[in-house]
Structure formats: structure tokens, C-alpha cells
Amino acid sequence: MKRFFSVALTVLLICLPLFTVGSFATYNSELETRADIVLLVSLDDGTVIFDKNPDKITEAAALTKIVNLIVVLQNCQDLDAVITIPDNESLLLKKTYSSNAALKPGERFTVRQLLSCMMVKSANDAANVLADYIGGGSVDAFVEKMNAFAESVGCKNTHFANAHGLNEDGQYTTANDLMLMVKAGLELPDFLDICNEYKFNMPATEKTKERNYVSTNWMLNPGYKTYYYEYAQGIKTSTTSIDERSVVIKAAKDGYNYLAIVLDTPWEDVNEDGNKDNTALLEAKKLFKWTFKNIRLEKITDTTQIVKVVDVKLSFKTDHVRLVPKENINALVPSGTDSNSVLIEPIPENTPSVVYAPIKKGQVLGKARVLYADEEIATVDLVSAEDVSANIFLWILNLIKNIITSPIFIVAALLAAGLLVAARLRRRRRLEEDGKVRYAPKMYKLQDSKRPSGKANTAQRKKPSEASAKPRSGAPRSGSGGNRTARNTQRKPNGTNRRPPRR
């Protein structure tokens, strides 16, 4: 049994630790938009400034060429490598009447020239020629690379069926997925340079004279004063199959960098001048102007700000501890916002109302959300503002209480009791099998052994009258008293005729 309890204690000590329980929001209310899908995000810290249907699936359209550009840059080591245009009508999309550069079989251009042609002119034939080249003669192989790239950056609702963006089944994306892909593209050395071009001159060849192309991204072009935005950079415009306009564009000013994705806006006369306007560009420009004017990176939490006071147990020196933010947090918030302009609200499920000493200064004890205008703009850990020592006596009592009330202790105790009973039963069974069990004699047998035999008792019970019929001399002759006297006279000295005591 000693060995059993040693093993049980070891298991208990090993298992005991297993039972020890030890972003920012948007400013959607500030702006209205005609676009069906909008996403404005900081490229510096990921803060979403504005969003509307960011996960709604829509046509990828010409925005597909952004991913085409990325895959080419990832797989081509020399952008000055020369490509000869193949003699393939389907590759050159001759009969689609879509946006093309009218490339001729046999013409020779560098990879860089074809990339610029694809992004500025939005040339579908250039997109297919690049896909054929990088895909080793297979556009389908290139499209597989596009889908692999989208998956690698975390896209959940994006798929490509072609390399240029003409609408067909299996060609779709979302604003959030476009953000992920563009952010990956911005890390590539030549990506933004190519996207920033708003005009491009295609050099003359033996078959075609020089071609001059101007981008439909008028936010980059100073000649379009209604749309031009001096802080805009790249990236790509698009027109859907139902003549809606879209744009993905970056802007940088005063050290702040933002990405705007505006999709599926109507082509309509906004200024009431009789001309239809590209509302995607107008909406993107409005978003940037409001953001640069109103949003600043401000310190919104202070490590000395008391957020909550919680009760402390197991200490005689204090009965509470103050919780403060673990660190100062800077967030993109409206200009003039500081720690006094926001509300730091403890999260109940992450912040206990009672804690146990000992507690170290800086120890994480909870979590809080930072609110501005009832919107969560950040979360922060809450830590102890001071050390709290424990009373050793209270600490030991609490430890014992926790141990004996823990599920593992209760299970171990029941297991130990069951094993103890089982061990005793097995030992008794072995002794019985060996014939070594001795049973104590029954007590009534000991009493019977001192009594007269059955016949003697019968005879004695049958002759009471004989004893009374022959009284001794001087004894009364009759009556109950005489009988009683006779019986008394028959007793031997020292009470030897007394019945044995009952046991």
C-alpha cells in the first residue's frame, strides 16, 4: 500500500498544473458614398478608415491586370528580356473588340514595355502575351500562378479564369482580397513605378508606327483638373460588364499612406454639366481629402491612466490593485484626439473582478477596448500598477483549499479509495485460497458448552416437584416461599451455582 500511495502522489503532482487556471474601427458615419463597395485602409498600420461591403463578391474586370503584373514581376528576372509577339489570333483577342494595343505577330517588345502597355492602355492582348511568355507557352499555367498567388496572401473570395479580366464565369474578387494582393505587390521593386505611369509611348516597329497611350486613371493626370489629385499614386482603373467604374489607388502625404478601393460606382453626371463622370475617381478623391484633413496619428492611451480597480485576496497589506494600460497606443483618430477624448473600457470576460496575491508590477491582469464615438478603435492589455505581496499563511491555506477541491484531487482520492478496497479484497481471497483464514468461534457456542446436556436439562425441567416434595428438615412444607427457600439452600458456597454471565 505504501508503494501505491507513492505512485498516486506522483501522478497527482504531475497532473495538477494541467488544471491550473492561471484593431481598429472605421469612421463610416463621417462620409457618404455612391459606390457599392468601398475600402479605405492605412498602409502604415492597417487601420480601416472607411469600409462598405468589403467582402461582397464582384467582377474582377480589368483589376485582374494588377495580379498579372505581380505574377510577372515575381517570375521574371529580366524586365528587359525581349518577347516576340506570336502569331495566334485567340491569344491576341482579335475578335473580341475589347481594349487592345493592336499588337502584330512578329513585333518585338521588352517585358517592361508590355507591362506598361497592359497597365496604361489596359491592353488585353498585352496581358495574354505576357501570360503566354511567363507560363511557358500556356496561358492556363499562368492563370494557375495567379490563383496560387491570391491564395498565398490570404484571399478567401477571389478566383481568376483568365489573365486579362474580361468577364467570364470563375472570374471574381472582393475589396478585402484586392487589398491583400495590392499590399503584396507594393513590396515588389518595380510595381509602383509601373502603376504610376499615366501615359506611355509604344515604340514603332517594322509593322506599326509609334503608339501613344494615356491612362484612364485621371487622378494621376494633371490635365484632368476635376479628378487630378497631387498625392495619388497608381494603381489601376476598371470598367465592369454593366458599365460601372472601379479604381484601386494609393495616396501618400505628410508621412501617411492610404489605399483606396472603390468598386462598382455608376457612370453618371454628378456635376450636372451634361457630361457623365467617373464617380469611382471622384469618390476616391473625396475619401483621401477627408482623411488627410481629419485623421492624425495620436496617442490615445497613457500608461499612468487608471482604468479599473480590482479586489485583491491573500494579502494583509492591501485589498485592491490598480490596473493601467500596458503601453502607450498611437492610433489614427480625428485630429485633436488624445487620451482624454477616448473611453477605455475593460472587457468583462478578460478582466477579473478579484485577483490573488502575490502580484508583480506590470503583470497582465486584463484587457480593455479603446472607444471613440462608441466605435472600438483599439484594444490594450491592462497591467498592475504596483507590487502586491501575499501573506504566506493565507497563501498556504488557499493552496490547500484549491488542491483538495480540485477535480484531479477528488478523482485521485476516489481512485485511491477504490484501489485500497480492491487490494484488501484480493488479499482476503488469497488467504482463503491458502486456507489461512481463521474464523472466531461463535459466542453462543461457548455459552452452550458450559450448560448441562440436553437430556439433563430435560430431566431437570421435569422434576421440579420432586425437589419441593423432599424438603430439608426445618424448611417450610408448602407454599411458594418454601420452594424458593429450598432452591436457595441448594446453592453452594461462594456462589458457585450462579449462571455464567452472558457474553
Buried (B, 14 or more C-beta within 10 A) or exposed (E): EEEEEEEBEEEBEEBBEEEEEEEBBBBBEBBEBBBBBBBBBBBEEEBBBBBBBBEBBBBBBBBBBBBBBBBBBEEBEEBEEEBEBBEBEEBBBEEEEBBBBBBBEEBEBBBBBBBBBBBBBBBBBBBBBBBBBBBEEEBEEBBBBBBEBBEEBEBEBBBBBBBBBBBEEEBBBBBBBBBBBBBBBBEBEBBBEBBBBBBBEBEEBEEBEEBEBBBBBBBBBEEBEBBBBEBBBBBBBBBBEEEBBBBBBBBBBEEBBBBBBBBBBBBEEBEEEEEBBBBBBBBBBBBBBBBBEBBBBBEBBBBEBEBBEBEBBBBEEEEEBBBBBBEBBBBBBBEEBEBEEBEBBBEEEBBEEEBBBBBEEEBEBBBBBBBBBEBBBBBBBBBBBEBBBBBEEBBEEBEEEBEEEBEBBEEBEEEBEEBEEEEEEEEEEEEEEEEEEEEEEEEEEEBEEEEEEEEEEEEEEEEEEEEBEEBEEEBEEEEEEBBEBBEEEEEEEEEEEEEEEEE
